[in-house]
Amino acid sequence: MTDAADQPASPECTLAARSGYQNLHAHCRQTRDLPLPFAFGILLQRRCGCPCHAARP
């Protein structure tokens, strides 16, 4: 698997980088990889690559 820092940021975190939208980081739900059920190694959604989520497991 790739590191979260190599992944693009979620739409919420991308918008939170703009002035006046900083509170949107709390709305990001991509804090972990979401695997496709019954499929090994295939992801439905990757975790957010935003630095604010890098320390989270």
Buried (B, 14 or more C-beta within 10 A) or exposed (E): EEEBEEBEBBEBBBBBEEEEBEEBBEEBEBBBBEEEEEEEEEEEEBBBBBEBBEEEE
